[in-house]
Amino acid sequence: MLRKKILILIPSLFLFYNSSFSQFNLFGNKFKRDSVAVMSRVNSFLYAFANYKWNEFRSFFLDEATMFHPGQENDKRLSGKAEIDTAMLPEFTVSPTEKPLDINPKDIRVQFYKKTAIVSFHLEDKDRLSRYSIVWNKRNGAWKIFHMHASVFYANK
């Protein structure tokens, strides 16, 4: 399910980035360069996920990364690449011919503090609200995922 949502997210992030880039220009060239670099990394990360490129996907995570995964089987924080691998690898075994859901990210926000960037957004459909936050950290000139949080709330029926 997470894979389906991210398949739709990729083009939406490109649209968001292109349509709202002007808000990032307020803070000078360094901020502009970092915002371009982070959005490029986010787009590459989502592309790897959407196209089942497991090795590329996992390369975005720092070794000490943590994650809150929305699946019931992962009710606690995942710590380190090994635990994230165990939770995420099943997402890469789904048939690549499966059609993505028609989902558009809402309220996308990118926040910076020194060498940290937080990209957050939510997805809505008739049955659920999903929230995502990805914390990126710049190390040795490259932006890597330090923490990812995904949560899903289902509508009462």
Phi and psi in radians as a Rosetta constraint file:
Dihedral C 1 N 2 CA 2 C 2 CIRCULARHARMONIC -1.050 0.35
Dihedral N 2 CA 2 C 2 N 3 CIRCULARHARMONIC -0.698 0.35
Dihedral C 2 N 3 CA 3 C 3 CIRCULARHARMONIC -1.071 0.35
Dihedral N 3 CA 3 C 3 N 4 CIRCULARHARMONIC -0.746 0.35
Dihedral C 3 N 4 CA 4 C 4 CIRCULARHARMONIC -1.071 0.35
Dihedral N 4 CA 4 C 4 N 5 CIRCULARHARMONIC -0.713 0.35
Dihedral C 4 N 5 CA 5 C 5 CIRCULARHARMONIC -1.168 0.35
Dihedral N 5 CA 5 C 5 N 6 CIRCULARHARMONIC -0.689 0.35
Dihedral C 5 N 6 CA 6 C 6 CIRCULARHARMONIC -1.244 0.35
Dihedral N 6 CA 6 C 6 N 7 CIRCULARHARMONIC -0.515 0.35
Dihedral C 6 N 7 CA 7 C 7 CIRCULARHARMONIC -1.017 0.35
Dihedral N 7 CA 7 C 7 N 8 CIRCULARHARMONIC -0.650 0.35
Dihedral C 7 N 8 CA 8 C 8 CIRCULARHARMONIC -1.429 0.35
Dihedral N 8 CA 8 C 8 N 9 CIRCULARHARMONIC -0.468 0.35
Dihedral C 8 N 9 CA 9 C 9 CIRCULARHARMONIC -1.146 0.35
Dihedral N 9 CA 9 C 9 N 10 CIRCULARHARMONIC -0.617 0.35
Dihedral C 9 N 10 CA 10 C 10 CIRCULARHARMONIC -0.985 0.35
Dihedral N 10 CA 10 C 10 N 11 CIRCULARHARMONIC -0.993 0.35
Dihedral C 10 N 11 CA 11 C 11 CIRCULARHARMONIC -1.114 0.35
Dihedral N 11 CA 11 C 11 N 12 CIRCULARHARMONIC -0.554 0.35
Dihedral C 11 N 12 CA 12 C 12 CIRCULARHARMONIC -1.170 0.35
Dihedral N 12 CA 12 C 12 N 13 CIRCULARHARMONIC -0.661 0.35
Dihedral C 12 N 13 CA 13 C 13 CIRCULARHARMONIC -1.153 0.35
Dihedral N 13 CA 13 C 13 N 14 CIRCULARHARMONIC -0.680 0.35
Dihedral C 13 N 14 CA 14 C 14 CIRCULARHARMONIC -1.047 0.35
Dihedral N 14 CA 14 C 14 N 15 CIRCULARHARMONIC -0.778 0.35
Dihedral C 14 N 15 CA 15 C 15 CIRCULARHARMONIC -1.100 0.35
Dihedral N 15 CA 15 C 15 N 16 CIRCULARHARMONIC -0.789 0.35
Dihedral C 15 N 16 CA 16 C 16 CIRCULARHARMONIC -1.043 0.35
Dihedral N 16 CA 16 C 16 N 17 CIRCULARHARMONIC -0.829 0.35
Dihedral C 16 N 17 CA 17 C 17 CIRCULARHARMONIC -1.093 0.35
Dihedral N 17 CA 17 C 17 N 18 CIRCULARHARMONIC -0.797 0.35
Dihedral C 17 N 18 CA 18 C 18 CIRCULARHARMONIC -1.193 0.35
Dihedral N 18 CA 18 C 18 N 19 CIRCULARHARMONIC -0.631 0.35
Dihedral C 18 N 19 CA 19 C 19 CIRCULARHARMONIC -1.438 0.35
Dihedral N 19 CA 19 C 19 N 20 CIRCULARHARMONIC -0.370 0.35
Dihedral C 19 N 20 CA 20 C 20 CIRCULARHARMONIC -2.131 0.35
Dihedral N 20 CA 20 C 20 N 21 CIRCULARHARMONIC 0.280 0.35
Dihedral C 20 N 21 CA 21 C 21 CIRCULARHARMONIC -1.073 0.35
Dihedral N 21 CA 21 C 21 N 22 CIRCULARHARMONIC -0.535 0.35
Dihedral C 21 N 22 CA 22 C 22 CIRCULARHARMONIC -1.018 0.35
Dihedral N 22 CA 22 C 22 N 23 CIRCULARHARMONIC -0.521 0.35
Dihedral C 22 N 23 CA 23 C 23 CIRCULARHARMONIC -1.149 0.35
Dihedral N 23 CA 23 C 23 N 24 CIRCULARHARMONIC -0.417 0.35
Dihedral C 23 N 24 CA 24 C 24 CIRCULARHARMONIC -1.391 0.35
Dihedral N 24 CA 24 C 24 N 25 CIRCULARHARMONIC -0.314 0.35
Dihedral C 24 N 25 CA 25 C 25 CIRCULARHARMONIC -1.286 0.35
Dihedral N 25 CA 25 C 25 N 26 CIRCULARHARMONIC -0.190 0.35
Dihedral C 25 N 26 CA 26 C 26 CIRCULARHARMONIC -1.171 0.35
Dihedral N 26 CA 26 C 26 N 27 CIRCULARHARMONIC -0.333 0.35
Dihedral C 26 N 27 CA 27 C 27 CIRCULARHARMONIC -1.909 0.35
Dihedral N 27 CA 27 C 27 N 28 CIRCULARHARMONIC 0.206 0.35
Dihedral C 27 N 28 CA 28 C 28 CIRCULARHARMONIC 1.678 0.35
Dihedral N 28 CA 28 C 28 N 29 CIRCULARHARMONIC 3.061 0.35
Dihedral C 28 N 29 CA 29 C 29 CIRCULARHARMONIC -1.173 0.35
Dihedral N 29 CA 29 C 29 N 30 CIRCULARHARMONIC -0.680 0.35
Dihedral C 29 N 30 CA 30 C 30 CIRCULARHARMONIC -1.089 0.35
Dihedral N 30 CA 30 C 30 N 31 CIRCULARHARMONIC -0.782 0.35
Dihedral C 30 N 31 CA 31 C 31 CIRCULARHARMONIC -1.098 0.35
Dihedral N 31 CA 31 C 31 N 32 CIRCULARHARMONIC -0.699 0.35
Dihedral C 31 N 32 CA 32 C 32 CIRCULARHARMONIC -1.079 0.35
Dihedral N 32 CA 32 C 32 N 33 CIRCULARHARMONIC -0.796 0.35
Dihedral C 32 N 33 CA 33 C 33 CIRCULARHARMONIC -1.073 0.35
Dihedral N 33 CA 33 C 33 N 34 CIRCULARHARMONIC -0.772 0.35
Dihedral C 33 N 34 CA 34 C 34 CIRCULARHARMONIC -1.150 0.35
Dihedral N 34 CA 34 C 34 N 35 CIRCULARHARMONIC -0.689 0.35
Dihedral C 34 N 35 CA 35 C 35 CIRCULARHARMONIC -1.151 0.35
Dihedral N 35 CA 35 C 35 N 36 CIRCULARHARMONIC -0.660 0.35
Dihedral C 35 N 36 CA 36 C 36 CIRCULARHARMONIC -1.136 0.35
Dihedral N 36 CA 36 C 36 N 37 CIRCULARHARMONIC -0.787 0.35
Dihedral C 36 N 37 CA 37 C 37 CIRCULARHARMONIC -1.113 0.35
Dihedral N 37 CA 37 C 37 N 38 CIRCULARHARMONIC -0.754 0.35
Dihedral C 37 N 38 CA 38 C 38 CIRCULARHARMONIC -1.144 0.35
Dihedral N 38 CA 38 C 38 N 39 CIRCULARHARMONIC -0.815 0.35
Dihedral C 38 N 39 CA 39 C 39 CIRCULARHARMONIC -1.117 0.35
Dihedral N 39 CA 39 C 39 N 40 CIRCULARHARMONIC -0.606 0.35
Dihedral C 39 N 40 CA 40 C 40 CIRCULARHARMONIC -1.114 0.35
Dihedral N 40 CA 40 C 40 N 41 CIRCULARHARMONIC -0.764 0.35
Dihedral C 40 N 41 CA 41 C 41 CIRCULARHARMONIC -1.127 0.35
Dihedral N 41 CA 41 C 41 N 42 CIRCULARHARMONIC -0.730 0.35
Dihedral C 41 N 42 CA 42 C 42 CIRCULARHARMONIC -1.058 0.35
Dihedral N 42 CA 42 C 42 N 43 CIRCULARHARMONIC -0.819 0.35
Dihedral C 42 N 43 CA 43 C 43 CIRCULARHARMONIC -1.111 0.35
Dihedral N 43 CA 43 C 43 N 44 CIRCULARHARMONIC -0.707 0.35
Dihedral C 43 N 44 CA 44 C 44 CIRCULARHARMONIC -1.152 0.35
Dihedral N 44 CA 44 C 44 N 45 CIRCULARHARMONIC -0.709 0.35
Dihedral C 44 N 45 CA 45 C 45 CIRCULARHARMONIC -1.052 0.35
Dihedral N 45 CA 45 C 45 N 46 CIRCULARHARMONIC -0.840 0.35
Dihedral C 45 N 46 CA 46 C 46 CIRCULARHARMONIC -1.191 0.35
Dihedral N 46 CA 46 C 46 N 47 CIRCULARHARMONIC -0.602 0.35
Dihedral C 46 N 47 CA 47 C 47 CIRCULARHARMONIC -1.106 0.35
Dihedral N 47 CA 47 C 47 N 48 CIRCULARHARMONIC -0.797 0.35
Dihedral C 47 N 48 CA 48 C 48 CIRCULARHARMONIC -1.049 0.35
Dihedral N 48 CA 48 C 48 N 49 CIRCULARHARMONIC -0.726 0.35
Dihedral C 48 N 49 CA 49 C 49 CIRCULARHARMONIC -1.143 0.35
Dihedral N 49 CA 49 C 49 N 50 CIRCULARHARMONIC -0.831 0.35
Dihedral C 49 N 50 CA 50 C 50 CIRCULARHARMONIC -1.140 0.35
Dihedral N 50 CA 50 C 50 N 51 CIRCULARHARMONIC -0.457 0.35
Dihedral C 50 N 51 CA 51 C 51 CIRCULARHARMONIC -1.867 0.35
Dihedral N 51 CA 51 C 51 N 52 CIRCULARHARMONIC 0.318 0.35
Dihedral C 51 N 52 CA 52 C 52 CIRCULARHARMONIC 1.025 0.35
Dihedral N 52 CA 52 C 52 N 53 CIRCULARHARMONIC 0.607 0.35
Dihedral C 52 N 53 CA 53 C 53 CIRCULARHARMONIC -1.645 0.35
Dihedral N 53 CA 53 C 53 N 54 CIRCULARHARMONIC 1.404 0.35
Dihedral C 53 N 54 CA 54 C 54 CIRCULARHARMONIC -0.974 0.35
Dihedral N 54 CA 54 C 54 N 55 CIRCULARHARMONIC -0.881 0.35
Dihedral C 54 N 55 CA 55 C 55 CIRCULARHARMONIC -1.098 0.35
Dihedral N 55 CA 55 C 55 N 56 CIRCULARHARMONIC -0.687 0.35
Dihedral C 55 N 56 CA 56 C 56 CIRCULARHARMONIC -1.145 0.35
Dihedral N 56 CA 56 C 56 N 57 CIRCULARHARMONIC -0.793 0.35
Dihedral C 56 N 57 CA 57 C 57 CIRCULARHARMONIC -0.973 0.35
Dihedral N 57 CA 57 C 57 N 58 CIRCULARHARMONIC -0.903 0.35
Dihedral C 57 N 58 CA 58 C 58 CIRCULARHARMONIC -1.249 0.35
Dihedral N 58 CA 58 C 58 N 59 CIRCULARHARMONIC -0.337 0.35
Dihedral C 58 N 59 CA 59 C 59 CIRCULARHARMONIC -1.210 0.35
Dihedral N 59 CA 59 C 59 N 60 CIRCULARHARMONIC -0.273 0.35
Dihedral C 59 N 60 CA 60 C 60 CIRCULARHARMONIC -1.314 0.35
Dihedral N 60 CA 60 C 60 N 61 CIRCULARHARMONIC -0.355 0.35
Dihedral C 60 N 61 CA 61 C 61 CIRCULARHARMONIC -1.546 0.35
Dihedral N 61 CA 61 C 61 N 62 CIRCULARHARMONIC 2.405 0.35
Dihedral C 61 N 62 CA 62 C 62 CIRCULARHARMONIC -1.185 0.35
Dihedral N 62 CA 62 C 62 N 63 CIRCULARHARMONIC 2.703 0.35
Dihedral C 62 N 63 CA 63 C 63 CIRCULARHARMONIC -1.010 0.35
Dihedral N 63 CA 63 C 63 N 64 CIRCULARHARMONIC -0.610 0.35
Dihedral C 63 N 64 CA 64 C 64 CIRCULARHARMONIC -1.667 0.35
Dihedral N 64 CA 64 C 64 N 65 CIRCULARHARMONIC 0.267 0.35
Dihedral C 64 N 65 CA 65 C 65 CIRCULARHARMONIC -1.029 0.35
Dihedral N 65 CA 65 C 65 N 66 CIRCULARHARMONIC 2.705 0.35
Dihedral C 65 N 66 CA 66 C 66 CIRCULARHARMONIC -2.200 0.35
Dihedral N 66 CA 66 C 66 N 67 CIRCULARHARMONIC 2.822 0.35
Dihedral C 66 N 67 CA 67 C 67 CIRCULARHARMONIC -2.700 0.35
Dihedral N 67 CA 67 C 67 N 68 CIRCULARHARMONIC 2.464 0.35
Dihedral C 67 N 68 CA 68 C 68 CIRCULARHARMONIC -1.851 0.35
Dihedral N 68 CA 68 C 68 N 69 CIRCULARHARMONIC 1.961 0.35
Dihedral C 68 N 69 CA 69 C 69 CIRCULARHARMONIC -1.703 0.35
Dihedral N 69 CA 69 C 69 N 70 CIRCULARHARMONIC 2.441 0.35
Dihedral C 69 N 70 CA 70 C 70 CIRCULARHARMONIC -1.302 0.35
Dihedral N 70 CA 70 C 70 N 71 CIRCULARHARMONIC -0.200 0.35
Dihedral C 70 N 71 CA 71 C 71 CIRCULARHARMONIC -1.178 0.35
Dihedral N 71 CA 71 C 71 N 72 CIRCULARHARMONIC 2.490 0.35
Dihedral C 71 N 72 CA 72 C 72 CIRCULARHARMONIC -1.058 0.35
Dihedral N 72 CA 72 C 72 N 73 CIRCULARHARMONIC -0.544 0.35
Dihedral C 72 N 73 CA 73 C 73 CIRCULARHARMONIC -1.227 0.35
Dihedral N 73 CA 73 C 73 N 74 CIRCULARHARMONIC -0.194 0.35
Dihedral C 73 N 74 CA 74 C 74 CIRCULARHARMONIC -2.053 0.35
Dihedral N 74 CA 74 C 74 N 75 CIRCULARHARMONIC 1.104 0.35
Dihedral C 74 N 75 CA 75 C 75 CIRCULARHARMONIC -1.376 0.35
Dihedral N 75 CA 75 C 75 N 76 CIRCULARHARMONIC -0.110 0.35
Dihedral C 75 N 76 CA 76 C 76 CIRCULARHARMONIC -2.096 0.35
Dihedral N 76 CA 76 C 76 N 77 CIRCULARHARMONIC 2.894 0.35
Dihedral C 76 N 77 CA 77 C 77 CIRCULARHARMONIC -1.072 0.35
Dihedral N 77 CA 77 C 77 N 78 CIRCULARHARMONIC 2.379 0.35
Dihedral C 77 N 78 CA 78 C 78 CIRCULARHARMONIC -1.569 0.35
Dihedral N 78 CA 78 C 78 N 79 CIRCULARHARMONIC 2.318 0.35
Dihedral C 78 N 79 CA 79 C 79 CIRCULARHARMONIC -2.155 0.35
Dihedral N 79 CA 79 C 79 N 80 CIRCULARHARMONIC 2.103 0.35
Dihedral C 79 N 80 CA 80 C 80 CIRCULARHARMONIC 1.546 0.35
Dihedral N 80 CA 80 C 80 N 81 CIRCULARHARMONIC 2.798 0.35
Dihedral C 80 N 81 CA 81 C 81 CIRCULARHARMONIC -1.058 0.35
Dihedral N 81 CA 81 C 81 N 82 CIRCULARHARMONIC -0.615 0.35
Dihedral C 81 N 82 CA 82 C 82 CIRCULARHARMONIC -1.094 0.35
Dihedral N 82 CA 82 C 82 N 83 CIRCULARHARMONIC -0.788 0.35
Dihedral C 82 N 83 CA 83 C 83 CIRCULARHARMONIC -1.214 0.35
Dihedral N 83 CA 83 C 83 N 84 CIRCULARHARMONIC -0.669 0.35
Dihedral C 83 N 84 CA 84 C 84 CIRCULARHARMONIC -1.129 0.35
Dihedral N 84 CA 84 C 84 N 85 CIRCULARHARMONIC -0.730 0.35
Dihedral C 84 N 85 CA 85 C 85 CIRCULARHARMONIC -0.994 0.35
Dihedral N 85 CA 85 C 85 N 86 CIRCULARHARMONIC -0.825 0.35
Dihedral C 85 N 86 CA 86 C 86 CIRCULARHARMONIC -1.042 0.35
Dihedral N 86 CA 86 C 86 N 87 CIRCULARHARMONIC -0.708 0.35
Dihedral C 86 N 87 CA 87 C 87 CIRCULARHARMONIC -1.325 0.35
Dihedral N 87 CA 87 C 87 N 88 CIRCULARHARMONIC -0.643 0.35
Dihedral C 87 N 88 CA 88 C 88 CIRCULARHARMONIC -1.594 0.35
Dihedral N 88 CA 88 C 88 N 89 CIRCULARHARMONIC -0.500 0.35
Dihedral C 88 N 89 CA 89 C 89 CIRCULARHARMONIC -0.947 0.35
Dihedral N 89 CA 89 C 89 N 90 CIRCULARHARMONIC -0.690 0.35
Dihedral C 89 N 90 CA 90 C 90 CIRCULARHARMONIC -1.006 0.35
Dihedral N 90 CA 90 C 90 N 91 CIRCULARHARMONIC -0.487 0.35
Dihedral C 90 N 91 CA 91 C 91 CIRCULARHARMONIC -1.129 0.35
Dihedral N 91 CA 91 C 91 N 92 CIRCULARHARMONIC -0.405 0.35
Dihedral C 91 N 92 CA 92 C 92 CIRCULARHARMONIC -1.627 0.35
Dihedral N 92 CA 92 C 92 N 93 CIRCULARHARMONIC -0.021 0.35
Dihedral C 92 N 93 CA 93 C 93 CIRCULARHARMONIC -1.759 0.35
Dihedral N 93 CA 93 C 93 N 94 CIRCULARHARMONIC 0.005 0.35
Dihedral C 93 N 94 CA 94 C 94 CIRCULARHARMONIC -1.299 0.35
Dihedral N 94 CA 94 C 94 N 95 CIRCULARHARMONIC 2.568 0.35
Dihedral C 94 N 95 CA 95 C 95 CIRCULARHARMONIC -0.992 0.35
Dihedral N 95 CA 95 C 95 N 96 CIRCULARHARMONIC 2.241 0.35
Dihedral C 95 N 96 CA 96 C 96 CIRCULARHARMONIC -1.225 0.35
Dihedral N 96 CA 96 C 96 N 97 CIRCULARHARMONIC -0.145 0.35
Dihedral C 96 N 97 CA 97 C 97 CIRCULARHARMONIC -1.530 0.35
Dihedral N 97 CA 97 C 97 N 98 CIRCULARHARMONIC -0.107 0.35
Dihedral C 97 N 98 CA 98 C 98 CIRCULARHARMONIC -1.114 0.35
Dihedral N 98 CA 98 C 98 N 99 CIRCULARHARMONIC 2.333 0.35
Dihedral C 98 N 99 CA 99 C 99 CIRCULARHARMONIC -1.355 0.35
Dihedral N 99 CA 99 C 99 N 100 CIRCULARHARMONIC 2.442 0.35
Dihedral C 99 N 100 CA 100 C 100 CIRCULARHARMONIC -1.288 0.35
Dihedral N 100 CA 100 C 100 N 101 CIRCULARHARMONIC 2.754 0.35
Dihedral C 100 N 101 CA 101 C 101 CIRCULARHARMONIC -1.350 0.35
Dihedral N 101 CA 101 C 101 N 102 CIRCULARHARMONIC 2.710 0.35
Dihedral C 101 N 102 CA 102 C 102 CIRCULARHARMONIC -1.517 0.35
Dihedral N 102 CA 102 C 102 N 103 CIRCULARHARMONIC 1.537 0.35
Dihedral C 102 N 103 CA 103 C 103 CIRCULARHARMONIC -2.202 0.35
Dihedral N 103 CA 103 C 103 N 104 CIRCULARHARMONIC 2.408 0.35
Dihedral C 103 N 104 CA 104 C 104 CIRCULARHARMONIC -2.139 0.35
Dihedral N 104 CA 104 C 104 N 105 CIRCULARHARMONIC 2.219 0.35
Dihedral C 104 N 105 CA 105 C 105 CIRCULARHARMONIC -1.117 0.35
Dihedral N 105 CA 105 C 105 N 106 CIRCULARHARMONIC 2.526 0.35
Dihedral C 105 N 106 CA 106 C 106 CIRCULARHARMONIC -2.104 0.35
Dihedral N 106 CA 106 C 106 N 107 CIRCULARHARMONIC 2.618 0.35
Dihedral C 106 N 107 CA 107 C 107 CIRCULARHARMONIC 0.916 0.35
Dihedral N 107 CA 107 C 107 N 108 CIRCULARHARMONIC 0.856 0.35
Dihedral C 107 N 108 CA 108 C 108 CIRCULARHARMONIC -1.233 0.35
Dihedral N 108 CA 108 C 108 N 109 CIRCULARHARMONIC 2.328 0.35
Dihedral C 108 N 109 CA 109 C 109 CIRCULARHARMONIC -2.429 0.35
Dihedral N 109 CA 109 C 109 N 110 CIRCULARHARMONIC 2.391 0.35
Dihedral C 109 N 110 CA 110 C 110 CIRCULARHARMONIC -2.082 0.35
Dihedral N 110 CA 110 C 110 N 111 CIRCULARHARMONIC 2.165 0.35
Dihedral C 110 N 111 CA 111 C 111 CIRCULARHARMONIC -2.126 0.35
Dihedral N 111 CA 111 C 111 N 112 CIRCULARHARMONIC 2.480 0.35
Dihedral C 111 N 112 CA 112 C 112 CIRCULARHARMONIC -2.123 0.35
Dihedral N 112 CA 112 C 112 N 113 CIRCULARHARMONIC 2.516 0.35
Dihedral C 112 N 113 CA 113 C 113 CIRCULARHARMONIC -2.565 0.35
Dihedral N 113 CA 113 C 113 N 114 CIRCULARHARMONIC 1.881 0.35
Dihedral C 113 N 114 CA 114 C 114 CIRCULARHARMONIC 0.921 0.35
Dihedral N 114 CA 114 C 114 N 115 CIRCULARHARMONIC -1.991 0.35
Dihedral C 114 N 115 CA 115 C 115 CIRCULARHARMONIC -1.779 0.35
Dihedral N 115 CA 115 C 115 N 116 CIRCULARHARMONIC 0.517 0.35
Dihedral C 115 N 116 CA 116 C 116 CIRCULARHARMONIC -2.236 0.35
Dihedral N 116 CA 116 C 116 N 117 CIRCULARHARMONIC 2.397 0.35
Dihedral C 116 N 117 CA 117 C 117 CIRCULARHARMONIC -2.250 0.35
Dihedral N 117 CA 117 C 117 N 118 CIRCULARHARMONIC 2.386 0.35
Dihedral C 117 N 118 CA 118 C 118 CIRCULARHARMONIC -2.039 0.35
Dihedral N 118 CA 118 C 118 N 119 CIRCULARHARMONIC 2.110 0.35
Dihedral C 118 N 119 CA 119 C 119 CIRCULARHARMONIC -1.898 0.35
Dihedral N 119 CA 119 C 119 N 120 CIRCULARHARMONIC 2.092 0.35
Dihedral C 119 N 120 CA 120 C 120 CIRCULARHARMONIC -2.308 0.35
Dihedral N 120 CA 120 C 120 N 121 CIRCULARHARMONIC 2.655 0.35
Dihedral C 120 N 121 CA 121 C 121 CIRCULARHARMONIC -2.924 0.35
Dihedral N 121 CA 121 C 121 N 122 CIRCULARHARMONIC 2.974 0.35
Dihedral C 121 N 122 CA 122 C 122 CIRCULARHARMONIC -2.386 0.35
Dihedral N 122 CA 122 C 122 N 123 CIRCULARHARMONIC 2.789 0.35
Dihedral C 122 N 123 CA 123 C 123 CIRCULARHARMONIC -2.142 0.35
Dihedral N 123 CA 123 C 123 N 124 CIRCULARHARMONIC 2.500 0.35
Dihedral C 123 N 124 CA 124 C 124 CIRCULARHARMONIC -2.296 0.35
Dihedral N 124 CA 124 C 124 N 125 CIRCULARHARMONIC 2.479 0.35
Dihedral C 124 N 125 CA 125 C 125 CIRCULARHARMONIC -2.515 0.35
Dihedral N 125 CA 125 C 125 N 126 CIRCULARHARMONIC -3.063 0.35
Dihedral C 125 N 126 CA 126 C 126 CIRCULARHARMONIC -1.140 0.35
Dihedral N 126 CA 126 C 126 N 127 CIRCULARHARMONIC -0.405 0.35
Dihedral C 126 N 127 CA 127 C 127 CIRCULARHARMONIC -1.846 0.35
Dihedral N 127 CA 127 C 127 N 128 CIRCULARHARMONIC -0.266 0.35
Dihedral C 127 N 128 CA 128 C 128 CIRCULARHARMONIC -2.740 0.35
Dihedral N 128 CA 128 C 128 N 129 CIRCULARHARMONIC 2.818 0.35
Dihedral C 128 N 129 CA 129 C 129 CIRCULARHARMONIC -2.140 0.35
Dihedral N 129 CA 129 C 129 N 130 CIRCULARHARMONIC 2.198 0.35
Dihedral C 129 N 130 CA 130 C 130 CIRCULARHARMONIC -2.031 0.35
Dihedral N 130 CA 130 C 130 N 131 CIRCULARHARMONIC 2.399 0.35
Dihedral C 130 N 131 CA 131 C 131 CIRCULARHARMONIC -2.102 0.35
Dihedral N 131 CA 131 C 131 N 132 CIRCULARHARMONIC 2.447 0.35
Dihedral C 131 N 132 CA 132 C 132 CIRCULARHARMONIC -2.339 0.35
Dihedral N 132 CA 132 C 132 N 133 CIRCULARHARMONIC 2.402 0.35
Dihedral C 132 N 133 CA 133 C 133 CIRCULARHARMONIC -2.404 0.35
Dihedral N 133 CA 133 C 133 N 134 CIRCULARHARMONIC 2.280 0.35
Dihedral C 133 N 134 CA 134 C 134 CIRCULARHARMONIC -2.180 0.35
Dihedral N 134 CA 134 C 134 N 135 CIRCULARHARMONIC 2.103 0.35
Dihedral C 134 N 135 CA 135 C 135 CIRCULARHARMONIC -1.729 0.35
Dihedral N 135 CA 135 C 135 N 136 CIRCULARHARMONIC 2.091 0.35
Dihedral C 135 N 136 CA 136 C 136 CIRCULARHARMONIC -1.859 0.35
Dihedral N 136 CA 136 C 136 N 137 CIRCULARHARMONIC 2.485 0.35
Dihedral C 136 N 137 CA 137 C 137 CIRCULARHARMONIC -2.214 0.35
Dihedral N 137 CA 137 C 137 N 138 CIRCULARHARMONIC 2.342 0.35
Dihedral C 137 N 138 CA 138 C 138 CIRCULARHARMONIC -1.577 0.35
Dihedral N 138 CA 138 C 138 N 139 CIRCULARHARMONIC 2.041 0.35
Dihedral C 138 N 139 CA 139 C 139 CIRCULARHARMONIC -2.313 0.35
Dihedral N 139 CA 139 C 139 N 140 CIRCULARHARMONIC 2.286 0.35
Dihedral C 139 N 140 CA 140 C 140 CIRCULARHARMONIC 0.900 0.35
Dihedral N 140 CA 140 C 140 N 141 CIRCULARHARMONIC 0.666 0.35
Dihedral C 140 N 141 CA 141 C 141 CIRCULARHARMONIC 1.418 0.35
Dihedral N 141 CA 141 C 141 N 142 CIRCULARHARMONIC 0.000 0.35
Dihedral C 141 N 142 CA 142 C 142 CIRCULARHARMONIC -2.084 0.35
Dihedral N 142 CA 142 C 142 N 143 CIRCULARHARMONIC 2.449 0.35
Dihedral C 142 N 143 CA 143 C 143 CIRCULARHARMONIC -1.515 0.35
Dihedral N 143 CA 143 C 143 N 144 CIRCULARHARMONIC 2.164 0.35
Dihedral C 143 N 144 CA 144 C 144 CIRCULARHARMONIC -2.235 0.35
Dihedral N 144 CA 144 C 144 N 145 CIRCULARHARMONIC 2.736 0.35
Dihedral C 144 N 145 CA 145 C 145 CIRCULARHARMONIC -1.403 0.35
Dihedral N 145 CA 145 C 145 N 146 CIRCULARHARMONIC 2.170 0.35
Dihedral C 145 N 146 CA 146 C 146 CIRCULARHARMONIC -1.698 0.35
Dihedral N 146 CA 146 C 146 N 147 CIRCULARHARMONIC -0.616 0.35
Dihedral C 146 N 147 CA 147 C 147 CIRCULARHARMONIC -2.702 0.35
Dihedral N 147 CA 147 C 147 N 148 CIRCULARHARMONIC 2.493 0.35
Dihedral C 147 N 148 CA 148 C 148 CIRCULARHARMONIC -2.320 0.35
Dihedral N 148 CA 148 C 148 N 149 CIRCULARHARMONIC 2.351 0.35
Dihedral C 148 N 149 CA 149 C 149 CIRCULARHARMONIC -2.240 0.35
Dihedral N 149 CA 149 C 149 N 150 CIRCULARHARMONIC 2.188 0.35
Dihedral C 149 N 150 CA 150 C 150 CIRCULARHARMONIC -2.266 0.35
Dihedral N 150 CA 150 C 150 N 151 CIRCULARHARMONIC 2.274 0.35
Dihedral C 150 N 151 CA 151 C 151 CIRCULARHARMONIC -2.420 0.35
Dihedral N 151 CA 151 C 151 N 152 CIRCULARHARMONIC 2.612 0.35
Dihedral C 151 N 152 CA 152 C 152 CIRCULARHARMONIC -2.253 0.35
Dihedral N 152 CA 152 C 152 N 153 CIRCULARHARMONIC 2.321 0.35
Dihedral C 152 N 153 CA 153 C 153 CIRCULARHARMONIC -2.047 0.35
Dihedral N 153 CA 153 C 153 N 154 CIRCULARHARMONIC 2.221 0.35
Dihedral C 153 N 154 CA 154 C 154 CIRCULARHARMONIC -1.685 0.35
Dihedral N 154 CA 154 C 154 N 155 CIRCULARHARMONIC 2.460 0.35
Dihedral C 154 N 155 CA 155 C 155 CIRCULARHARMONIC -1.189 0.35
Dihedral N 155 CA 155 C 155 N 156 CIRCULARHARMONIC 2.532 0.35
Dihedral C 155 N 156 CA 156 C 156 CIRCULARHARMONIC -1.271 0.35
Dihedral N 156 CA 156 C 156 N 157 CIRCULARHARMONIC 2.395 0.35
